[in-house]
Amino acid sequence: MGRCWCMTERVKARRLSDEEGQRLLRIVRRGEPKATKSVIRYRWAMVVLASASGNSVSAIARMVAADEDTVREVIHRFNELGMRSLDPRWAGGRPRRISAEDEAFLVQTATTRPGKLGQPFTHWSLRKLVGYLADNPRRIVRIGRERARRLLAAHEITFQRTKTWKESPDPDREVKLARIEAVLEHHPDRTFAFDEFGPLTIQPVPGAGWAPKGRPHRLPANYHKTAGVRYFHGCYSIGEDRMWGLVRTHKGAMNTLAALRSIRAARPDGDPIYVILDPLSAHKGPKIRAWAARHAVELDFTPTYASWADPIEPHFGSLRSFVLAGSNHPNHVAPTRALHAHLRWRNAHARHPDVLAAQRRERARVRSERHRRWGRPRQRTAA
């Protein structure tokens, strides 16, 4: 009797919308205030962004120091719930008095302009919202102001100032994203990513670390920044999970070309390679395009305002956390050395045989416990 071998489908985050991609990028790279208060939210956002930009589950697990099964669970949860999946799931407490239908009506009402519901004001206050819910022609919901605020916060609805938002105006958005997904799926060993990280300035950078209670580490204030700025031109190999780059004084076509040459040197066989990068003007000049055509380098640009699709973006979060945060360098030489030292450590540990073997043993041990799931209590068997 023959045996059928079936290839399992690769676990990957669904394609992000422009709003989701920019929010995740702000959490991971720019330090969203809410993210700094929740380590879980920061790490899960890094997992989702890395998966959506084409990183494999194993590479993501090494990046966030988590088990591969945990990474898969986070990705599946995001595909099901969206951005709400980034919030920790807390359990316990007395039974709910507000039904799911009441909660959905609360959210729908709060996100609807009062004028459309016949109310003479432009926005809801909690008092006005609770009053309308208790006396309206559609559905009566009696709820306190604090409870309403907590339920809205659980759905990521807070009282905010109106802001503008950049949707990608790129007419070829879907075509570019489809091409990036295609090269990541079919040619991962010959696909690279490139982007600049910065600006890097000489100033004390706040951070976090272990210290005696009530005696945190302190950095001196610096009001004069006379050393200028630098930019790290980063290159990332998808197949090897390896990162390298150079620090330069500015962004420019010549520095971009130098980085692309280092990528081409990583595959000197002359066969085609694929480089994913954002559509900055310094990345797509005529000299760069001519050089790429001569050396079998396909430049795959992310859509406008969609740099989250670049696989190197989530890896910049580690550089900001472990190289810049909590630092106070005297000049640009010191952070450049620290950055390259961190990259050497990262690349050595990303593929270290002992680390990979330990990860395989741990995954096998977790899977062998049939009555336990990662992070959940052991189920009791029936007597």
N, C-alpha and C positions, 0 to 999 in steps of 0.2 A: 504494500500500500504506500503510495507516494506521500511525501510530506510537503505541505505548502509553506513557503517562506514569504511572509508579507512584511513590507517595509512600513514602519510606523511613521505617521505624519509628524513633521518637525514642529515643536512647540514654539510659537512665535506670537507676539502681540499683534493685534489687528492694526491696519493702517490708521494713523492718528489724524484727527482733524487739525487745522491750523491752530485753533484755540488750545486743544490738548497738547500739541507739540510745544507751543510757546510756554504754556504753564509748567510743563514738566522740565523744560529747559531752564526756566527761571528758578525752579526749586533746586535743581541739581547744580547749575553752574553759577547762578547769580545770588543764591542765598535768600530765598523767599522768607520773610519773617516768620510765617507759620511753620515753615519747614525746620527752622532752627530750634523750635520748641518740641519737635517730635522727630527723634532719630528714626523711628519706624517709617514714618512718612517719607523722610529723605531717602532711606535705603530702598523702599519699594518704588519710589519715583525713579531712582537710578536703574532699577531692574527693568521697569517698563520702558523707559527711554532707550536703554541699551538694546532691548529685544526689538523694539519697533524700528531701530536704526540698523538692524541686521546682525547684531552680535549673537553668537551661539549661546545656548544655555550653559555649557561648561565654562565659557569665557566669562559670562556674567557671574556665575557662582564664584569664580576665583576673584573677580573684581570686588564683590561685596562680602567675600568671606562667608558664604552661606552654602547650604546643601543644595544640590541640583533639584531635588524634589521640592524644596521650598521655593526656589525660583520658578519652577513650573506652576506651582499653586498660585503664586502672585500673578503670573501672566494670565492664567485661566480666569482668575477673579477679576482682573482688569477687563478682559474681553467680555465678561458678563455684566459688570457693573459700571465700568468707566472710571472716572476720576474719584467717585465715592469709594472705590476699592482701596485707596491709599490710606484711609483712616483706620486706625486700630479697631478691632472688634472686641468690645467689652461686653460681658454678660453679667447676669445677676439682677437682683432687685425685685420688687413686688410686681404682680401682673399689671399689664397696661390697661388703662381705662380709655385711652384714645385708640380707636380701631385704625386699621391700615387705610380704610376709605376716608376716615376723618383726617388722617395725616396727609393723604394725597390732596384732599380738598384744601387744607391749610397751605400746602406748598403752591398749589395752583393759584389760590387767591393772592398770596404774598407776591408772586411773580407776575401778576396781572396789574396793569395800571388802574388805579381807583376810578379814573374817569370812564373807563370802559364798563364799569359795574355801576355807574350812576352816582358815584360819590364825588363831592365837590372839593377834591384836593388832588395834588399831583403825585403824592407818594404816601405809603402807609407808615404810620408810627405803630409801635406794638399795641398801644391803647386803642387806636382806631381799628387796627386789624382784628384784635380780640373782640371788640364791640361789634364789628360787622359779622364775624363768624357766629356770634350768639344771636343775631337778629338779621337774617337774610332769607330771601324767598327760595333758595336752592337747598341748603343743608345746614341744620343747626348744629354747631360744634361749640360746646362750653369748655373753655380752656383758659388757664392763667397765662399772664404775660411771660413769666419766666419759662414755663413749660413750652410755650409757643416758640420762644427764642431758642431753646435747646433743640427742639425738633427741626427748626429751620437750619440751625448750625449743623445738625447731623446730615442734612442734605446739601451742605456747603452753600447755604444761603445766608448772607450776613448783610448788615446795613453798610453800604459802600457809596462812595462818590462815583458819579457817572464818568466813565473814561472812554476814550476812543480805542479801537482795536484794529490791528492790521490783518486783514485776510489776504491770502496770497492772490495777487492779480495775474499771476503767471498763466497764460492761456495753455501752456504745455505742462501744467502741474501733474496731471494724471499720467501723462506719457513719461515724464522724468522719474516719478516715483516708481512706475512699473519697471522702467529700465534698471533702476537701482536695485529693486527687489530681484530682478532676473539675474544680474551679475553676482549678487550675494548668494543666490541659491545655486547657480550652475557653475560659478568660477570662484569659490571662496578662497582658494589657495593662490589666486592671481589677482585678488582685489585688495586695494589699499584705500586708506582715507587720509585726507590732509586738511588742516585748518590752523589758524593762528590762535594762540592763547595769550591774553593780555588785556590791557597794558600792564606791565610789571613795573611798579614804582618802588623807590626806596623810601619806605615809611613803615612804622610799626603796624602790623596787621593783627587785629583781635582774633583770638582762637579759643580753644578749650583744652583742658588737660587735667591730670590728677594733681591735687594739691591739698594741704591741710584745710580742714573745714574753717571757713571764714577768713582764709589767707590765700586768695587766688594769686597766681602769677601776674605781675604787673609789667606793663610796657611804658616807656616814656612817650609823652606826647610829641608830635612833630608837626609844626605848622609851615615849614618851608621845605618844598620839594624841588631842589635845584639840580638833581642828578638826571633829569629826563626820564624817559620811559623805554622799555624794551618789549619785544614780542617773541614768544616762543612759537616757532614754526614746527608743528608736530606732524609726524607721519606714523600711521598705524597699519600694521599688516593683519588683515582679517584672519587668514589661515593660520598664521603663527602666533597670534595674540601677542605681538611684540610692538613696542612703541619706541620711537626715537625722534630726534629733531635738533634744531639749532636755535639759539637766541640771537635776534638781530635788532637793530635800532629802530626799524620801521617796517611796515608792510610795503611790498613792492614786487614788481614783475620779476626782477632779478633774483630776489630771495625766494620767490615761489618756484622759479625755474631751478634753482639750486636744490630745493627740497624734492622736486619731481625727479631730478637726476639721481638723487640718493635712493629714491624709490625704484627707479629703473635699474640701478645697480644691484638692488636686492634680487632681481630676476634677470641676470645677464644673458639668458639664453636667446634673447631676441624674439621670443613668442609674445603675443599680445598680453598686456596687463591693463587693469581697469582702476582708475583713481576717482574716488568720490570726493567732491569738494563743493563749497558754496559758490554762488555766482558773483563773487567780488570782482571788481574790474581788474584788480591785480592778478586774478587767477585765469583770465581768458583773453589776454592780449594776443595780437597776431604772432609775436615771436613765440609765445608759449604754444599756441595752436600749431604753428609750423613745426616746432620741435617735437610735439606729441605725434604728429602725423609721420615724421621721419623715423621715430623710434617705437612705433606700434604701441602707443599709449592712448587709450580711450579715456577721455575726460567726461565723467558723468556728473553734471552739475545738479545740485538740489534745487527745487523750485524757489522762487523769491519768497522771502520771509518764512522759509521752512528749513532752516539749517539744522533742526532737530533730526532730519533724515540722514545726517552725516554720522557714520558709526563711531567717529572719534570723539564726538561731543560728550557722551557720558564719562569717558575716561579722563576728561579735563576736571571733573569733579574731585577725583582723587588728588590731582596736583594741587588744587586749591585747598583741600583739607589738610594734606600731609606735608606740603612744601611751603605754602604761603601763610596759612592760619597759624597764629602764635609766633610769627617770626619778627625779627628786628635786625635786618641786615645792614651793614655799614655802607655797602656799595653794590654795584650790579654784578661784580665777580662772584660774591658770596652766594646770592640766590641762584646764579647760573650753575655753580658747582653743586649746590644742594639739589637742584632740579635734576641734573644728570645723574647724581648719586641715587636719587629715588628711582629714576628710570632703570638704572642697572639692577637695583634691588627688585623692582617690580618684574622685569623681564626674567630674572633668574628664578624667582619664586613662582612665576606663572606657569612654567613648564618643568619645575624641578621634579625628578622621578619620585623622590621620597614623598613629596606633597601629593602628587597624583595618586600614588599607591595608597597613601593614607585616606585620601578622599574616596577611592574605590572601596576600601575596606569598610569605611563608615557607611557608605550607601548600601553595601551588601548587608551590614548588620541591621540597619533600619528596616530594609525590605524584609528581612527574615522574621521580624517580629510581626506576625500576621495580625495580632489583635491590638496593635498599636499604630497610630499615625503620628507623624512628626508634630510635636507641640500639643498633642491631645492626650488626655488620661487614658489609661488602660481600660478597655471595656470588660465588664464583669460577665462571666459566663453564667448561663442559667443553671440553677441547682437541680 
